[in-house]
Amino acid sequence: MSIGFGERDNPSNKLRLLTIGGIFVVSILIFVLYLFSLQVIRANEFQRRAQQVARRSSIISAQRGEIYDRNFDLPLAINIPSFAVNVIPAELSRADRKLIFPRLAEVLDLTVEQIEGRILPSYDHLYQPVEVASGVDLRTISYLAEHIDDFPGITWNNKSIRSYTVPGSLSHIIGYVGDITREELQVLYNQGYSQSSTLGKSGIEKVYDKLLRGTDGIRYSTVDVRGRRVFQPGVDVQAPVSGNNLVLTIDRRIQKLVEEALGPRVGSVVVLKPSTGEILAMVSYPWFNPNMFGTERDPSEYRKTSLDPRFPFLNRAIQASYAPASAFKTVMTTAILEEKVFPPEQKIDCPGYLRIGNRVFNCHKKTGHGPLDLKGGLAESCNVYFWTVGLRYLGVDRIINFSQQFGFGQTTNVDLPGETAGRVPSPQWKEETFNVKWVGGDTANISIGQGDLLVTPVQMANMMAMVVNEGIIYRPHFLKEIRDPVSGSVVEEQEPEILQQSTINPEVFKKVQEYLRGVIVDGTAKVVLTTQAVEVAGKTGTGEAGFEDQWSSWFVAYAPFNGPPEDQVVVAINVEAVNDWEWWAPKAANIIFQGIFADEDFKQAVKSLRWQWMFPDLFRDKP
């Protein structure tokens, strides 16, 4: 049956045609509007998404500031050109990583675990480079560039590596740098540090990291589907800002002199300028090679150094504490004169021992010193004299008070990490720690710097500085100046900062100075301090190490005696009992004072002192 003309004109058929036509027109309009939205309205959004895939941002590492000694003529820490290798996580699936990471690990001399450990799970969607290795040489980078098709998702950039020009004993002062760890990044992320940052790990590098590190720059570039850079004119670059240069208070000539004077003996030396707190030299032996973390990277050397039973990473000048022994009698002498509890001219007879309770304490001179006043007691370092006055007249509370006035039992706030505070024992401390009462023998021990009293060499230097400055200790420090990395001009200069100010009468310190000079002229140091270059005042100390014939050697002194404050220098030396007993501390001081004030190096100072026989290898004629 056919449909006639009239049927086509049926209203229901017209409605169907109009509906279909309307749907078609609306669909076309929707499609057009959608295209308009994609190409016009959301064009910027899709352009940004495309850029996220095709555009890369890479860090331009800032040049770390250099470190100089006080002469500002030779950098002690510099930067050597090197490279860092990165992975772009979003470009590598899990399957890709299983194929590529073993090859990359072999090229970089790493383990797959080390590479994977640098890429957190939260980084998987990132198109930003994640650093997996630094300190990579040009040969390795050249190999990666030649085989780029075998290493998709792998990039590299310039990143300098730290080098220390005069490693030796300066290692404990300058320290070293290393790659930031995941734990460190969690703490420092909001302070501008990133996953690829280099961070100071010890020494000056750590304390002044923010001054040295500068501000990294950013370079943006476009890459093709294989990750290769595509030339693009007018690439956006945010230039890096170099870190500040630091000038230290260290005098490398004195540092070298001290290093050689201490020699291969476990111990430490501090040379301090008491009028400002500037540290001119600090040596702790043994030391380590900081370049094993930088230009001479060697995991085996690090393991060997870490396992050394002498602990080369320990800075004994600030991180190890010892009984001050008879050098503490400087504090006792000050207390006796200030408190006026016993006339300094009144004599005490030393028979060679003192009975305290049911114990007999022997003086270091077993035959006894005979009658001695305060000046003679200090010069001869008579234990009986200081036991008697400490027990019967001063008392433990006064001894503790004066110890604290000299800065013992508290850190000096020196600008190096890891300083220990030492210890000033008290009756309360002993009872809380050992649940034992304080007795007379404890007071006797602390009176001669023994027992549980512990100090660091830098604290001993401060002790002598207080005597020299007649009641003031300036905070010991290494930073002298901050300088602009481009112009070299001084940005900031370190001013002396008072750490401790005593209420002791200045006249008391003048008398103590006179007595300390007597130690050198008429006392225990007379046979050793033979330098004619300068007048020295100071105090010897010999501490028992708990074993027969094992003694630690102390010498704390200053020069010139009665000289201008700006010229005076304090030297504090401790030589540990693990060395063969040779009473080396005052001998080393003799060489140091000779070298400093006669402007001589180690060999010249030894020759001037006529001590060539002590160093036969130094003066042996070479064939």
C-alpha positions as CSV (number, residue, x, y, z in Angstrom):
1,M,0.0,0.0,0.0
2,S,1.5,3.3,-0.9
3,I,1.4,6.5,1.0
4,G,-0.3,9.3,-0.8
5,F,0.6,13.0,-1.0
6,G,-2.0,13.7,1.6
7,E,-0.4,11.4,4.0
8,R,3.0,13.1,3.7
9,D,1.3,16.3,4.7
10,N,0.1,14.7,7.8
11,P,0.8,16.9,10.8
12,S,2.4,14.0,12.8
13,N,4.9,13.4,10.0
14,K,5.8,17.1,9.9
15,L,6.5,17.0,13.6
16,R,8.8,14.1,13.2
17,L,10.8,15.9,10.5
18,L,11.0,19.1,12.6
19,T,12.1,17.1,15.6
20,I,14.8,15.3,13.7
21,G,16.0,18.5,12.0
22,G,16.0,20.3,15.4
23,I,18.1,17.5,17.0
24,F,20.5,17.7,14.1
25,V,20.8,21.5,14.3
26,V,21.3,21.4,18.1
27,S,23.9,18.7,17.8
28,I,25.8,20.8,15.3
29,L,25.6,23.8,17.5
30,I,26.8,21.8,20.6
31,F,29.7,20.5,18.6
32,V,30.6,24.0,17.3
33,L,30.3,25.4,20.8
34,Y,32.5,22.5,22.2
35,L,35.1,23.2,19.5
36,F,35.0,26.9,20.3
37,S,35.4,26.0,24.0
38,L,38.4,23.8,23.3
39,Q,40.1,26.1,20.8
40,V,39.3,29.5,22.3
41,I,38.0,29.5,25.8
42,R,40.2,26.6,27.2
43,A,43.1,27.2,24.8
44,N,45.4,28.5,27.6
45,E,44.5,25.5,29.8
46,F,45.5,23.0,27.2
47,Q,48.5,24.9,26.2
48,R,49.7,24.7,29.8
49,R,49.0,21.0,29.8
50,A,51.0,20.6,26.6
51,Q,53.8,22.6,28.1
52,Q,53.9,20.3,31.2
53,V,54.6,17.4,28.9
54,A,56.9,19.2,26.4
55,R,58.5,21.8,28.7
56,R,61.1,21.0,31.2
57,S,62.5,23.1,34.0
58,S,66.0,22.4,35.2
59,I,67.8,23.8,38.2
60,I,70.9,26.0,37.5
61,S,72.9,25.4,40.7
62,A,74.2,28.5,42.4
63,Q,77.9,28.7,43.0
64,R,78.6,28.0,46.6
65,G,80.6,30.8,48.3
66,E,84.3,30.3,48.8
67,I,86.0,30.2,52.2
68,Y,89.3,32.1,53.0
69,D,91.6,32.5,55.9
70,R,92.0,35.9,57.5
71,N,94.5,37.0,54.8
72,F,91.8,36.7,52.0
73,D,94.4,35.7,49.5
74,L,94.0,32.0,49.0
75,P,90.6,30.2,49.0
76,L,90.5,27.1,51.3
77,A,87.2,25.8,49.8
78,I,86.5,26.2,46.1
79,N,84.1,24.8,43.5
80,I,85.2,22.4,40.7
81,P,83.0,22.0,37.5
82,S,81.0,18.8,37.5
83,F,77.6,17.3,36.6
84,A,74.4,15.9,38.1
85,V,72.3,13.2,36.5
86,N,68.5,13.3,36.8
87,V,65.5,11.1,36.2
88,I,62.1,12.4,35.0
89,P,59.7,10.0,36.8
90,A,56.6,10.6,34.7
91,E,58.4,9.5,31.5
92,L,59.2,6.1,32.9
93,S,56.7,3.4,33.8
94,R,57.5,0.7,36.3
95,A,58.4,-1.6,33.5
96,D,60.7,1.0,31.9
97,R,62.5,1.5,35.2
98,K,63.3,-2.2,35.5
99,L,65.1,-2.1,32.2
100,I,66.7,1.3,32.4
101,F,67.8,1.6,36.1
102,P,70.2,-1.4,36.0
103,R,72.0,0.1,32.9
104,L,72.1,3.6,34.5
105,A,73.4,2.2,37.8
106,E,76.2,0.5,36.0
107,V,77.2,3.7,34.2
108,L,77.0,5.8,37.4
109,D,78.7,3.1,39.6
110,L,75.7,3.0,41.8
111,T,73.2,0.4,42.9
112,V,69.6,0.2,41.6
113,E,68.5,0.6,45.2
114,Q,70.4,3.9,45.5
115,I,68.7,5.3,42.4
116,E,65.2,4.1,43.4
117,G,65.8,5.5,46.9
118,R,66.0,9.0,45.4
119,I,62.6,8.8,43.7
120,L,59.7,8.8,46.1
121,P,56.4,7.2,45.1
122,S,54.8,10.7,45.2
123,Y,57.2,11.8,42.4
124,D,55.8,9.3,39.9
125,H,53.6,11.9,38.1
126,L,56.3,14.6,38.0
127,Y,57.8,15.8,34.8
128,Q,60.4,17.7,36.8
129,P,64.0,16.2,36.9
130,V,64.8,14.3,40.2
131,E,68.5,14.2,40.9
132,V,69.9,10.7,41.4
133,A,73.7,11.3,41.2
134,S,76.0,14.3,41.6
135,G,79.8,14.7,41.0
136,V,79.5,12.9,37.7
137,D,82.5,13.4,35.3
138,L,82.4,14.6,31.7
139,R,83.3,11.1,30.3
140,T,80.1,9.6,31.9
141,I,77.9,12.5,30.6
142,S,79.4,12.0,27.1
143,Y,78.5,8.3,27.2
144,L,74.9,9.1,28.2
145,A,74.6,11.7,25.5
146,E,75.9,9.3,22.8
147,H,73.4,6.6,23.9
148,I,70.5,8.9,24.7
149,D,68.0,6.5,23.0
150,D,68.9,3.8,25.5
151,F,68.2,6.2,28.4
152,P,64.8,7.8,28.0
153,G,63.8,10.0,30.9
154,I,67.4,10.7,31.8
155,T,68.8,14.2,31.8
156,W,71.8,16.0,33.3
157,N,72.9,19.5,34.3
158,N,76.0,21.4,35.5
159,K,76.5,21.1,39.2
160,S,79.9,22.1,40.8
161,I,81.5,19.8,43.4
162,R,83.4,21.1,46.5
163,S,87.1,20.9,46.8
164,Y,89.3,21.8,49.8
165,T,92.7,23.2,48.8
166,V,94.4,22.8,52.2
167,P,92.7,19.7,53.8
168,G,94.9,18.6,56.7
169,S,93.9,19.9,60.1
170,L,91.5,22.5,58.7
171,S,89.0,19.6,58.0
172,H,87.5,20.0,61.5
173,I,87.0,23.7,61.1
174,I,85.8,24.0,57.5
175,G,83.9,20.7,57.4
176,Y,82.4,19.2,54.2
177,V,79.2,19.2,52.2
178,G,77.0,16.4,50.8
179,D,73.7,15.7,49.0
180,I,70.7,16.6,51.1
181,T,69.0,13.5,52.6
182,R,65.3,12.8,52.6
183,E,65.1,13.5,56.3
184,E,66.9,16.8,56.0
185,L,64.7,17.9,53.1
186,Q,61.6,17.3,55.2
187,V,63.0,19.8,57.7
188,L,64.5,22.4,55.3
189,Y,62.0,22.3,52.4
190,N,60.3,25.5,53.4
191,Q,63.6,27.3,53.7
192,G,64.3,27.0,49.9
193,Y,66.1,23.7,49.8
194,S,65.2,21.1,47.1
195,Q,65.8,17.4,46.4
196,S,69.0,18.4,44.5
197,S,70.4,20.7,47.1
198,T,74.0,20.4,48.5
199,L,74.1,20.9,52.2
200,G,76.8,21.6,54.7
201,K,77.3,18.5,56.9
202,S,79.9,19.7,59.4
203,G,82.1,22.6,60.4
204,I,81.8,26.1,58.9
205,E,80.1,24.5,55.9
206,K,77.2,23.5,58.1
207,V,76.9,26.5,60.5
208,Y,77.0,29.1,57.7
209,D,75.3,27.0,55.0
210,K,72.6,29.6,54.3
211,L,75.3,32.3,53.7
212,L,77.3,30.0,51.5
213,R,74.7,28.3,49.4
214,G,73.3,31.2,47.3
215,T,70.0,30.9,45.3
216,D,69.6,28.4,42.5
217,G,68.3,29.5,39.1
218,I,65.9,27.8,36.8
219,R,66.2,27.1,33.0
220,Y,63.0,26.2,31.0
221,S,63.3,24.3,27.8
222,T,61.1,22.4,25.3
223,V,61.7,18.7,24.4
224,D,60.5,16.3,21.8
225,V,58.8,12.9,22.4
226,R,62.2,11.4,23.1
227,G,63.1,13.9,25.7
228,R,65.6,15.7,23.5
229,R,65.9,19.4,23.7
230,V,64.3,21.4,20.9
231,F,65.8,24.7,20.0
232,Q,63.6,27.5,21.1
233,P,64.6,31.2,20.9
234,G,64.1,33.3,23.9
235,V,64.2,30.5,26.5
236,D,63.1,31.7,29.9
237,V,66.0,31.6,32.4
238,Q,66.0,32.7,36.0
239,A,69.6,33.4,36.8
240,P,71.2,31.9,39.9
241,V,72.7,34.1,42.7
242,S,76.1,33.0,44.0
243,G,76.6,32.5,47.7
244,N,78.7,34.8,49.9
245,N,82.4,34.3,50.4
246,L,83.4,33.9,54.0
247,V,86.7,35.1,55.6
248,L,87.7,33.2,58.7
249,T,89.7,34.3,61.7
250,I,92.2,31.4,61.0
251,D,95.7,32.4,60.1
252,R,96.9,29.5,57.9
253,R,100.6,30.2,58.7
254,I,99.8,29.7,62.5
255,Q,97.5,26.7,61.7
256,K,100.4,25.0,59.8
257,L,102.8,25.8,62.6
258,V,100.5,24.4,65.3
259,E,99.7,21.3,63.1
260,E,103.4,20.4,62.9
261,A,104.1,21.3,66.5
262,L,101.4,18.9,67.8
263,G,102.6,16.3,65.3
264,P,101.2,12.8,65.1
265,R,99.9,12.9,68.7
266,V,96.3,12.4,69.7
267,G,95.2,15.7,71.1
268,S,94.3,19.3,70.2
269,V,95.4,22.9,70.3
270,V,93.5,26.2,70.4
271,V,95.2,29.5,69.6
272,L,92.9,32.4,70.6
273,K,93.1,36.2,70.4
274,P,91.7,37.0,73.9
275,S,90.9,40.7,73.1
276,T,88.4,39.7,70.4
277,G,87.6,36.0,70.7
278,E,89.1,35.3,67.3
279,I,90.5,31.8,66.9
280,L,93.8,32.0,65.0
281,A,94.3,28.2,64.9
282,M,92.6,25.1,66.0
283,V,94.1,21.6,65.4
284,S,92.6,18.3,66.4
285,Y,94.6,15.1,65.6
286,P,93.9,12.8,63.9
287,W,92.0,14.7,61.2
288,F,90.3,13.4,58.0
289,N,90.3,14.2,54.3
290,P,87.2,16.2,53.5
291,N,87.8,15.7,49.8
292,M,86.7,12.1,50.1
293,F,83.2,13.6,50.1
294,G,83.9,15.8,47.1
295,T,86.6,15.7,44.4
296,E,88.1,12.5,45.7
297,R,85.0,10.5,46.5
298,D,86.0,7.2,47.8
299,P,83.6,5.1,49.9
300,S,86.4,2.8,51.1
301,E,88.3,5.8,52.5
302,Y,85.2,6.9,54.4
303,R,84.7,3.4,55.9
304,K,88.3,3.2,56.9
305,T,88.1,6.6,58.6
306,S,84.9,5.8,60.3
307,L,86.3,2.6,61.8
308,D,89.5,4.3,63.0
309,P,89.5,3.8,66.9
310,R,91.1,7.2,67.3
311,F,87.9,8.8,65.9
312,P,89.3,11.2,63.3
313,F,85.9,12.9,62.8
314,L,85.9,14.0,66.5
315,N,87.0,17.6,66.9
316,R,88.8,17.2,70.3
317,A,89.1,20.9,70.8
318,I,85.3,21.3,71.3
319,Q,83.8,17.9,71.3
320,A,86.0,16.0,73.9
321,S,86.2,16.8,77.5
322,Y,89.0,16.0,80.0
323,A,89.9,16.6,83.6
324,P,91.8,19.9,83.6
325,A,94.3,18.7,86.1
326,S,96.7,21.3,87.6
327,A,95.8,23.9,85.0
328,F,92.6,24.3,87.0
329,K,94.8,25.7,89.8
330,T,94.5,29.0,87.9
331,V,90.8,29.2,88.9
332,M,91.7,28.1,92.4
333,T,94.3,30.9,92.8
334,T,91.8,33.5,91.6
335,A,89.2,32.2,94.1
336,I,91.6,32.3,97.0
337,L,92.7,35.9,96.2
338,E,89.1,37.1,95.6
339,E,87.5,35.5,98.6
340,K,90.4,36.3,101.0
341,V,89.7,33.1,102.9
342,F,93.4,32.4,103.3
343,P,96.3,34.9,103.3
344,P,98.3,34.4,100.0
345,E,101.6,35.0,101.8
346,Q,100.9,32.4,104.5
347,K,102.7,29.2,103.9
348,I,101.5,25.6,104.1
349,D,104.0,22.8,104.6
350,C,103.9,20.0,102.0
351,P,105.3,16.7,103.3
352,G,104.4,15.0,100.1
353,Y,100.9,13.8,101.2
354,L,97.7,14.8,102.9
355,R,95.5,12.5,105.0
356,I,91.8,13.0,104.3
357,G,89.6,10.8,106.4
358,N,90.9,7.3,106.1
359,R,92.7,8.0,102.8
360,V,96.1,9.3,102.0
361,F,96.4,11.7,99.0
362,N,100.0,11.9,97.6
363,C,101.4,15.1,96.1
364,H,103.1,14.7,92.7
365,K,106.4,15.3,94.5
366,K,106.5,12.4,96.9
367,T,109.3,13.9,99.0
368,G,107.3,17.0,99.5
369,H,107.7,20.7,98.5
370,G,108.2,22.0,102.1
371,P,106.6,25.3,103.1
372,L,104.9,27.2,100.2
373,D,102.8,30.3,99.9
374,L,100.2,30.8,97.2
375,K,102.6,32.0,94.6
376,G,105.0,29.1,95.3
377,G,102.1,26.6,95.5
378,L,101.0,27.6,91.9
379,A,104.5,27.7,90.5
380,E,105.4,24.3,91.9
381,S,101.8,23.0,91.3
382,C,101.7,21.7,94.9
383,N,98.7,19.5,95.4
384,V,98.9,19.6,99.2
385,Y,98.6,23.4,99.2
386,F,95.4,23.4,97.0
387,W,93.9,20.4,98.8
388,T,94.3,22.1,102.1
389,V,92.9,25.5,101.1
390,G,90.1,23.9,99.0
391,L,89.0,21.6,101.8
392,R,89.4,23.8,104.9
393,Y,88.9,27.4,103.6
394,L,87.3,27.7,100.2
395,G,84.8,24.8,100.2
396,V,83.0,23.1,97.4
397,D,80.3,25.7,96.8
398,R,82.9,28.5,96.2
399,I,84.9,26.3,93.9
400,I,81.8,25.5,91.9
401,N,80.8,29.2,91.7
402,F,84.3,30.3,90.4
403,S,84.3,27.4,87.9
404,Q,81.1,28.6,86.5
405,Q,82.3,32.2,86.4
406,F,85.2,31.0,84.2
407,G,82.7,29.4,81.8
408,F,83.1,25.7,82.8
409,G,80.1,23.5,82.6
410,Q,78.5,25.5,79.7
411,T,79.2,25.8,76.0
412,T,81.2,28.7,74.7
413,N,78.8,29.1,71.7
414,V,81.7,28.8,69.3
415,D,80.5,28.8,65.7
416,L,81.1,25.1,65.1
417,P,78.5,22.3,65.5
418,G,78.6,19.6,68.2
419,E,80.3,21.5,71.1
420,T,80.1,19.7,74.5
421,A,79.6,21.6,77.7
422,G,81.9,19.6,79.9
423,R,80.9,19.2,83.5
424,V,81.2,20.9,86.9
425,P,80.2,18.3,89.5
426,S,78.4,19.2,92.6
427,P,77.0,17.4,95.7
428,Q,73.5,17.5,94.2
429,W,74.8,16.1,90.9
430,K,76.6,13.3,92.6
431,E,73.7,12.3,94.7
432,E,71.3,12.4,91.7
433,T,73.7,10.5,89.4
434,F,75.2,7.9,91.7
435,N,73.0,8.1,94.7
436,V,76.1,8.7,96.8
437,K,76.9,11.6,99.2
438,W,79.6,14.1,98.4
439,V,82.7,13.6,100.7
440,G,85.9,15.4,101.4
441,G,87.8,13.4,98.9
442,D,85.5,14.8,96.1
443,T,86.4,18.4,97.2
444,A,90.1,17.5,97.3
445,N,89.9,16.1,93.7
446,I,88.1,19.1,92.2
447,S,90.6,21.4,94.0
448,I,93.3,20.1,91.8
449,G,91.2,19.7,88.6
450,Q,90.6,15.9,89.0
451,G,87.7,13.7,89.7
452,D,84.5,14.3,87.8
453,L,85.4,17.8,86.6
454,L,85.5,17.9,82.8
455,V,86.5,20.7,80.5
456,T,87.2,21.2,76.8
457,P,90.4,22.8,75.4
458,V,88.4,25.8,74.0
459,Q,87.0,26.3,77.6
460,M,90.5,26.2,78.9
461,A,91.5,28.9,76.3
462,N,88.6,31.0,77.6
463,M,89.8,30.4,81.2
464,M,93.1,32.0,80.4
465,A,91.4,34.7,78.3
466,M,89.4,35.8,81.4
467,V,92.7,36.2,83.3
468,V,94.3,38.2,80.4
469,N,91.2,40.4,79.9
470,E,90.8,40.8,83.7
471,G,87.3,39.5,83.9
472,I,85.9,39.4,80.4
473,I,85.6,36.4,78.0
474,Y,84.7,37.1,74.4
475,R,82.8,34.5,72.5
476,P,85.4,32.4,70.5
477,H,84.5,32.5,66.8
478,F,85.8,31.7,63.3
479,L,83.8,34.1,61.1
480,K,85.7,37.3,60.5
481,E,83.9,38.8,57.5
482,I,81.2,38.1,54.9
483,R,82.2,39.3,51.5
484,D,80.3,39.9,48.2
485,P,81.2,37.0,45.7
486,V,81.5,39.5,42.8
487,S,83.0,42.7,44.1
488,G,84.8,41.1,47.1
489,S,83.6,44.0,49.2
490,V,82.9,43.5,52.9
491,V,79.1,42.9,53.4
492,E,79.3,42.3,57.2
493,E,82.1,42.2,59.8
494,Q,82.0,40.1,62.9
495,E,82.1,42.3,66.1
496,P,83.5,40.9,69.4
497,E,80.7,39.6,71.6
498,I,81.0,39.3,75.4
499,L,80.3,35.8,76.5
500,Q,81.2,36.1,80.2
501,Q,81.8,39.1,82.4
502,S,83.0,38.5,86.0
503,T,82.5,40.6,89.1
504,I,85.9,39.6,90.3
505,N,88.2,42.5,91.2
506,P,90.5,43.3,88.3
507,E,93.4,43.7,90.7
508,V,93.0,40.0,91.5
509,F,93.6,39.1,87.9
510,K,96.7,41.2,87.8
511,K,98.1,39.2,90.7
512,V,97.1,36.0,89.0
513,Q,99.0,37.1,85.9
514,E,102.1,37.7,88.0
515,Y,101.8,34.3,89.6
516,L,101.4,32.6,86.1
517,R,104.5,34.3,85.0
518,G,106.2,32.7,88.0
519,V,105.3,29.2,86.7
520,I,107.4,29.9,83.7
521,V,110.3,31.7,85.4
522,D,110.6,29.7,88.6
523,G,108.1,26.8,88.4
524,T,107.2,23.6,86.6
525,A,107.5,25.0,83.1
526,K,111.0,26.6,83.6
527,V,112.9,23.8,81.9
528,V,110.6,23.6,78.9
529,L,109.6,27.1,78.0
530,T,112.9,28.3,76.7
531,T,111.8,30.7,73.9
532,Q,113.5,34.1,74.0
533,A,111.1,35.5,71.4
534,V,108.5,36.6,73.9
535,E,107.7,36.5,77.7
536,V,105.1,33.7,78.4
537,A,102.8,33.2,81.4
538,G,100.8,30.1,81.9
539,K,100.1,26.8,83.8
540,T,101.1,23.2,83.2
541,G,98.8,20.3,84.0
542,T,99.3,16.5,84.2
543,G,96.1,14.5,84.4
544,E,95.8,10.9,85.5
545,A,94.0,8.7,82.9
546,G,93.2,5.9,85.4
547,F,96.0,3.6,84.3
548,E,99.5,3.3,85.6
549,D,102.0,5.4,83.6
550,Q,99.2,7.0,81.5
551,W,99.0,10.8,81.8
552,S,97.4,13.5,79.7
553,S,99.4,16.6,79.3
554,W,98.0,20.2,79.5
555,F,99.5,23.5,79.0
556,V,97.5,26.8,78.9
557,A,99.4,30.0,78.5
558,Y,99.5,33.5,77.0
559,A,102.0,35.9,75.6
560,P,103.4,38.5,75.6
561,F,103.2,38.8,79.4
562,N,102.1,42.4,80.2
563,G,102.0,43.1,76.5
564,P,99.5,45.2,74.6
565,P,96.0,43.5,74.6
566,E,95.8,43.5,70.8
567,D,99.1,41.6,70.6
568,Q,98.4,38.9,73.2
569,V,97.7,35.3,72.2
570,V,96.4,32.4,74.3
571,V,97.5,28.9,73.6
572,A,95.7,25.9,75.1
573,I,97.0,22.4,74.4
574,N,95.9,18.9,75.5
575,V,97.8,15.8,74.5
576,E,95.9,12.6,75.4
577,A,97.2,9.8,77.5
578,V,97.0,7.3,74.6
579,N,100.3,8.8,73.4
580,D,103.6,7.8,74.8
581,W,104.2,9.9,77.9
582,E,106.6,12.7,76.9
583,W,105.0,15.8,78.6
584,W,104.5,17.2,75.1
585,A,102.0,20.0,75.7
586,P,104.5,22.6,77.0
587,K,107.1,21.5,74.5
588,A,104.6,22.1,71.6
589,A,103.7,25.5,73.2
590,N,107.4,26.5,73.2
591,I,107.6,25.9,69.5
592,I,104.3,27.7,68.8
593,F,105.1,30.8,70.8
594,Q,108.6,30.9,69.2
595,G,107.1,30.6,65.7
596,I,104.3,33.2,66.2
597,F,106.4,35.9,67.8
598,A,109.6,35.3,65.8
599,D,107.6,35.0,62.6
600,E,109.2,31.6,61.9
601,D,107.8,28.3,60.5
602,F,108.1,25.0,62.3
603,K,111.5,24.1,61.2
604,Q,112.9,27.6,61.8
605,A,111.4,27.7,65.3
606,V,112.8,24.3,66.2
607,K,116.3,25.4,65.0
608,S,116.0,28.7,67.0
609,L,115.2,26.7,70.1
610,R,118.1,24.3,69.4
611,W,115.8,21.4,69.5
612,Q,117.0,19.7,66.3
613,W,117.8,16.6,68.2
614,M,114.1,16.1,68.8
615,F,113.4,15.9,65.1
616,P,116.3,14.1,63.4
617,D,114.4,13.4,60.3
618,L,113.6,17.1,59.8
619,F,117.3,18.1,59.7
620,R,118.8,14.9,58.1
621,D,120.7,15.8,55.0
622,K,118.9,14.6,51.9
623,P,120.9,12.7,49.3
